[in-house]
Amino acid sequence: MGKPDLRPHAVLTHGDIQSDAAGYLHDAAMRRAVIEMGGKGSVEVLEALAALRLAAKQIHDHMERFAESHGLSDSRVRVLTRLYHSPSRRQPLGVLAEGLNVTPRTMTDIIDVLERDGLVKRVPDPADRRSVLAQITDAGLERINAMRRHALAKQAAIAKGFTADQVVQLRHLCLRLVQNLNADAEGS
């Protein structure tokens, strides 16, 4: 494929996602908006960021529906997953809150629901009497293992049509954006 064709015509259409003459996908509505705003030199960057936001939203929505199909919310799945991957299968609530980028109060609420459902239990921290650990229960382990098998098939389907090199490039480019955003935040 060559350079993207930014002219407002379409070859293949699916909703507002279209393929241009060079074979590159774009969001036609976003392209029109960027061109109308006069974003001449930055059309490709603005379109790429809009596509990334759209993909992130779709991934988030997909993950929420997946979690709900297993009787959980996305945040509860993320807590169970972190506990599952923790060597001791337990972590302090504060560490969980920081790792998931939520407030301690929100983490308390999440743990309350997981504990009510028998998937997690609170245990005293042997290293610090003032601290409480969240520990995944046998029922929590069973739930997360069942979900993992189902998740692998779902995740593979998301990358359908991608080559192995494209998946690596996607990961690389997303992490490059993260690096740039972190550097920009540090410079502010």
C-alpha positions in Angstrom: 0.0 0.0 0.0 1.2 3.5 -0.8 0.5 6.8 0.9 -3.1 7.3 2.1 -5.4 9.1 -0.3 -6.9 12.0 1.7 -9.3 13.0 -1.0 -12.9 12.6 0.2 -13.9 9.6 -1.9 -14.5 6.0 -0.9 -13.9 2.6 -2.5 -15.3 0.2 0.2 -17.8 1.3 2.8 -18.9 -0.1 6.1 -20.7 2.5 8.2 -18.5 5.5 8.2 -15.4 3.4 7.9 -14.2 3.4 4.3 -11.2 2.3 2.3 -9.5 4.9 0.1 -8.0 4.3 -3.3 -4.7 3.3 -1.7 -6.5 0.6 0.4 -6.2 2.4 3.8 -9.2 2.5 6.1 -10.4 5.8 7.5 -13.5 7.3 9.2 -15.2 9.3 6.5 -17.0 11.6 9.0 -13.8 12.3 10.9 -12.0 13.0 7.6 -14.7 15.5 6.6 -14.6 17.2 10.0 -10.8 17.5 10.0 -10.8 18.9 6.5 -13.6 21.4 7.3 -11.7 22.6 10.3 -8.7 23.4 8.1 -6.4 20.7 9.6 -4.4 20.6 6.4 -0.9 19.4 7.6 -2.3 17.4 10.5 -5.1 15.5 8.9 -3.3 12.1 9.1 -2.3 12.6 12.8 -5.8 13.8 13.8 -7.4 10.9 11.9 -5.0 8.4 13.5 -5.7 9.7 17.0 -9.5 9.7 16.3 -9.2 6.1 15.1 -7.2 5.2 18.2 -9.9 6.7 20.5 -12.6 4.9 18.6 -10.7 1.6 18.8 -10.1 2.1 22.6 -13.8 2.8 23.2 -14.8 -0.2 21.2 -12.3 -2.4 23.1 -13.6 -1.0 26.4 -17.2 -1.6 25.5 -16.3 -5.1 24.3 -14.5 -5.9 27.5 -17.5 -4.6 29.6 -19.9 -6.9 27.7 -17.5 -9.8 28.1 -17.2 -9.2 31.8 -21.0 -8.8 32.1 -21.5 -12.1 30.3 -19.6 -13.7 33.2 -21.5 -11.8 35.9 -18.8 -9.2 36.6 -17.9 -5.7 35.7 -14.7 -4.8 33.9 -13.1 -3.4 37.1 -13.9 -6.6 39.0 -12.3 -8.7 36.3 -9.2 -6.5 36.4 -9.0 -7.0 40.2 -9.4 -10.7 39.9 -6.8 -10.8 37.1 -4.2 -8.9 39.2 -4.8 -11.1 42.1 -4.6 -14.2 39.9 -1.2 -13.1 38.6 0.2 -12.0 42.0 2.7 -14.6 43.3 0.8 -14.9 46.6 -2.6 -14.5 45.0 -3.1 -11.5 47.3 -2.3 -7.8 47.4 -2.9 -4.8 49.6 -6.0 -2.8 48.7 -3.9 0.3 48.2 -1.6 -1.4 45.8 -4.6 -2.7 43.8 -6.1 0.8 43.7 -2.8 2.3 42.5 -2.3 -0.5 39.9 -5.8 0.0 38.5 -5.7 3.8 38.7 -8.7 4.1 40.9 -9.2 5.8 44.3 -8.9 3.7 47.5 -12.6 4.3 48.1 -13.5 2.8 44.7 -11.2 -0.2 45.4 -13.0 -0.7 48.7 -16.3 -0.8 46.9 -15.0 -3.2 44.3 -13.6 -5.5 46.9 -16.9 -5.4 48.9 -18.8 -6.7 45.9 -16.2 -9.4 45.1 -16.2 -10.5 48.8 -20.0 -10.6 48.9 -19.9 -12.9 45.8 -17.3 -15.1 47.4 -14.6 -14.4 44.8 -12.2 -12.5 47.1 -11.7 -12.3 50.9 -10.0 -9.8 53.1 -7.1 -11.1 55.1 -4.7 -9.4 57.6 -1.3 -8.4 56.2 1.2 -10.4 58.2 3.9 -7.7 57.5 1.7 -4.7 58.6 -1.1 -5.1 61.2 -2.7 -1.9 59.9 -3.0 -3.2 56.3 -5.6 -5.5 54.8 -4.9 -7.7 51.8 -7.4 -8.8 49.2 -7.0 -12.5 48.4 -8.6 -14.4 45.6 -10.7 -17.4 46.8 -11.0 -20.8 45.2 -14.3 -19.7 43.7 -12.5 -16.6 42.3 -9.8 -18.8 40.8 -12.4 -21.0 39.2 -14.2 -18.0 37.7 -11.1 -16.4 36.3 -9.8 -19.7 34.8 -13.2 -20.2 33.0 -13.0 -16.6 31.8 -9.4 -16.9 30.6 -10.3 -19.8 28.2 -13.2 -17.8 26.8 -11.1 -14.6 26.6 -8.3 -16.2 24.6 -10.7 -17.1 21.8 -12.3 -13.6 21.9 -9.0 -11.8 21.8 -7.8 -13.9 18.9 -10.9 -12.9 17.0 -10.2 -9.2 17.5 -6.9 -9.5 15.6 -8.5 -11.5 12.7 -6.9 -10.6 9.4 -3.8 -9.2 11.0 -0.4 -10.7 10.2 1.9 -11.4 13.2 4.1 -8.5 12.0 1.0 -6.1 12.1 0.2 -7.2 15.6 3.8 -6.4 16.7 3.6 -3.1 14.9 0.3 -2.2 16.5 1.7 -2.9 19.9 4.9 -1.0 19.1 3.0 2.1 17.8 0.6 2.2 20.8 3.5 2.0 23.2 5.3 4.7 21.2 2.3 6.9 21.7 2.3 6.2 25.4 6.0 7.2 25.6 5.3 10.4 23.7 2.3 11.2 26.0 4.4 10.5 29.1 7.3 12.7 27.8 4.8 15.5 27.0 3.3 15.2 30.5 6.7 15.4 32.1 7.5 18.5 30.0 4.3 20.3 31.0 
